[in-house]
């Protein structure tokens, strides 16, 4: 097992480098960038900037902008009329005065030491920024995973026991329809129905807490927090119910049809003891071992649009805003953290299999 873990850890290195290299290459060919972002702010053509500079001159990051200083050509769209020296200083400030390969190698060297630099437009270190936003995303991911498992496992067992019945058929139809509805679309529907959109104003529209939350006593704080979670969690959990429910059902059906279950029944054991004393542990192998992966999937994949729709200040919203604003230190820093966490969680998921079922031996497996 130690050799297997060591091999997996060593394989994380080229995997991380590959992820970062592909992402870095895509960014080089993508239109726009932080320099263009500043130019758009200076010329008044950027309507969505996080930091605004008005007029043809001004000061940005310690670099003085002058107007009417010449023509820098067509390298940067909209840069006509700005001082070429100012553009060169901007390139140096953002590190674009160096070749792409040199920038990539420097970035990887710093990231290996968890030095992610500072945000281009927020004047705060990327690591601190991620630390501020992470509790919101962890909260959503953890509650969504617990909720989906808490509902899906009993539902999947019930469907397996009643396989082919009316309950199994109509519940499968509801689950598949729910899976087909995108989470963000369902979130908008919930806002329209229950957040004062057009019908009832029952739940809050934004944030995880109300104003004055810190002044409330603890019971009211907990209730207020859960009250804010209802709509985002409902929208995020819709698709997760399907996967876990069907996985639980199929795992139970596979185990129920095995010979040892028939033998247990022939010995006179009750159906409850057969199901929960013998079948449950074996059937739950895949479901429970997939818990770390399910959490990390909810943590990464489900939060972007949901956090944007419900104005939740988490990593999903941070990533969206950073991508729009071309804030590359935040984009690449969060990508590095997410990729590293994903690789470790995949390893933990594999090790969970061996903890639940000692018969699984990864030492004899070739990677």
N, C-alpha and C positions, 0 to 999 in steps of 0.2 A: 504493500500500500504506500509506503514512503517513497518508493521509486516512482510509482504512478503519479503521486502528488508533485514530486519534483519535475517530472516530465511535463505535466500540465502547466506548472508555474513557468518553466522555461519557454513553453510554446506561447505564453501570453506576450512575450517580448516581441517576436515578429508579428503577431496578430495586432498588437497595439500600433506598431510602426506602420503596418499596412493600412489600418483604418485611418490613421492620421495623414498618411501620404496621399491616399485617394481623396480624402476631404480637402487637403491643402491644394491638390492639383485642380480639383473642381472649382475652388474659390478663385484660382488664378485666371480661369477662363470665364468666370461669371461676370456679367456686366456690373458696373458700379463698384464702389469701394469707399473706405473712409475719407480719402482725399476728395472724391466726387461728392461725398456727403457734406463735407465742410464747404465746398464750392457752392453747392445748392443752397446751403444755409446763408452764405454770404450774399448770393445773388437774389435771394428771396424766392427761389423756385421750389424749395423743400417745404411741404406742408405738414410733414409728419416727423420732424426732427425732435429729438429729445433735448437738445441744447440749441437754442436759437441765437443767431447773430444777424442783425439787420443791417441793410445798406450795403454799399460797395466797399466799405472799410470796416475796421473793427479789430478785436483782439481775440485770438483763439489759441488756448494752450500756450500762451507766452509768445506766439508768433504774430507779429503785427501785419495786418492785411491792408494793402494799399490799393486804390482803384486807379484804373486807366494807365497802368504801368507797362502796357505792351500787349503782345499776343503770344501765348504759349503754344499755339498750334492746336491740333485736334486730338492730342493725347487724352485730355480730360474734357469731356463735354461740358459746355457752359463756362469754360475758363477764360474765354476771350475778354480782354479788358483788365485782367488781374496781373499783378506784377509777377513775372516769371521767377524772380528770386523768392517770392513768397510761396509759390508752388513747390520749389525745391526744398524750402524749409519744412513745408508740410510733409513732403515725402520722407525727409530725414526724421521728422518727429514720429511718423508712423512706421519707420523702418523700411520704407519702400525704395530707399536709395541703394539697397543691396540686392544682389541676384536672388531669385527665388530659392535656389538650392541652399545658399548660405543662410537665408532666413529660416528655412525648414530645419536645418541641422541645429541652428541656435535655439529654435523653439523646442525641439526634442530634448536637447541637453538641459534646458531650463525645466521642462516638464518632468524629466526624470527626477529632478530635485524638488518637484511640486512647487516650482516658482512659475506662476501663471501671469505675472506682470499685473498691470493695471488696466482697467477699462478705458477705452479711448474717450468716452463721452461722459463717464460718471465720476471720475476722479476718486476711484476706490479700487482696492486690490480685488482681483477676480476671486481669489479664495475666500475673502471676507464676504463678497457679494453672494457667492454660492452658499456660504454658511448661513446668511440671513434668509435666503429664499427656501432652503432645503426643508425646514420644519413643515411648511405648508404642503409640499409635495409628498413628504413622508407620511404626513397625517392622512392625506387623501389615499395614497397607495395602500397603507396599512389597513385602514378601515374598509376600503373597497375589497381587499383580499379576504379579510375576516368575514365580511358580510356575504361575499359570494360563496365562500366555503361553508359558512354556517347555514345557508339556504340550500345550496346545490347538493351537498352530500346527503342530507335526509331526503331531498326530492329525488335524487338519482337512485337511492336505495329503494324508495317506494315504487319508482318506475320499473326497476329490475324485478322486484317481487311481483308486480302486477303487469308484467310484460305482455303486450297485446291487448290489454283491457282498454275500456273507454278512457279511463284516467290517463293511461300511458299515451294514447293517441292524441287526445286534446291538449294534454300538457306539452307533448312534443311539438304540436302545431304552434302553440303560444310561444314556446322557446325559440323555434326557428324564425318566426315572425319578428320576435324581439331582437334576435341576432342580426336580422337583415336591416334593421333600422340603425343608421349611424348614431353614435352617442351624442355628437354635437347637435344633430338635428332633433333628437329627443330632448336634449337640454333646452333648446329654443322653445320647443313645445311646452315644456314644464314651466318656463318663464312666462309664456303667454297665458297659461292656465292658472298658475298658482303664485306668481310673483308680481301681480299687478299689471300684467301685460294687457289683457282685455277682459278677464273674468275675475278670479278671486285674488286678493292680496293677502296670502297666508304666510308665505315664506320670504325671507330677505333676498334681495337681488344680487348683492355683492358682499365679498369678504367672508371671513370665518368667525368674526365676532362683531358685536354691535358697538356703537360709540358708548364710552363710559364703562366698558367691560371690566377694566381694572378696578373700578370702584364697587363692583358687585360682590356679594358674598359667594363662596365656592359653589353651593348648589345652583345658584342662578348662573354662574359662569359656565358650569357644565351643561346646563340646559340650553343656554344661549349658543354655545359652541355646537351642540348636537343639532339645534334648530337650523343653524346655518349650513350644516353638512347634508341635510336631507336631499335637496335638489341636485347638488353636484354628484353625490354618491349614487343616487338613483340613475342619473344619466351615464355615469361611468360603469356601473355594474351590469348594465343590461346585457352586453355581449359576453361578459365573464360568466354569467349564469349558465349560458348555453354550453360552453366548453367543459366546465367542471361537472355539470349535471350529466351530460352525455358520457363523459369519461368515467364517472362513478357508476352509471348504469351499465355500461359495457364491461367494466372491470368485474362488477358483481355477477353479471350474466356468465362471463367466462369461468368464474370460480364455481358458481352454482352447478354448472354442467360437468364438473370434474368428479372423478370416482370417489374421492374421499368424502364428498358431501353426501353421495348416495350411501356410502358405508355408515356415516354418522346417523343418517335417518333410519337405516335398517336396525341400528342399535337401540332405537327408541328415543333418541334425543328430541327435545321439543324444537319446533321450527325457529323459535327465538334464539335458542342456544346454538343451533346450527349456523344461523346467519351471523350472530354477533360474537359467538365463541370461536368459530372456525373460519367462516368466510370473510368476515370483516377485515381481519389483519392482512390477509393475502390480497384482498381486493383493493385495499387502501394504499398498497405499495406505491403505485404510480401516482395516485392523487396526492398523498402526503409528501412524497419526495418531490413533487412538482411545486410545492408551496413557495420555496425561495424564488423559483423562476416566475411564478405567477405574480408575486409581489413586485419583483423588479420590472416585469412587463407592465404592470399597472402604474408603477412609479415613473417609468419612462414614457410609454406609449399613450397612456390614457389621459395625461394631464394637460397636454398642450392646448387643445381646443377647449376643453372644459374650463381650464383656468382662465383662458381668454374670455369665454362667454360669461362666466360668473365673476370676473374681475378678482380672481384669487392671486395674490402676489407670491407665486411660487416659481419653481424652476421652469415650468412649461411656458409661462408668460414671459419670464426673463429670456428664455431661449428665442421665443418669437420676436420680442422687441430687439434683441441683440442682432438677430439675423436681418431684420428690416433695416436697422441702423448701421449695418456693416461693422458692428463692434467685434472684430475678429478675436481679440484676446478672450472675451467672454464666450464666444462661439466655440473656439478650439479648447479652451479650458474646461468648459462643461462637457464637451465631447470626450475629452481625456478621462475625466472623472466618471462619466457614465459608462464608457467602454471598459474601464478598469473594474468598476463595480459589477458590470454584467459578466465579465469573465470570471471573477471570483464567485459570483452567485451560481454560475453554471458548474463550477467545481464543487461548491457546497451541495448543489442538487445531486450530483453524482455520488458524493460521499454519503448523502442522506439515504440513498438506495442501500448501501452496504450496512448502514446502521439499522434500517428497518428489516432488511433481509440479509443475514450474514452469508447466505449461499452465494451471493453475488461477489465475484472476485475480479477486481480491475487489474490486479497484478499480471494476470494471464492474458490480458487484452492488449492488442497492439493499437497504438494511437495513429 
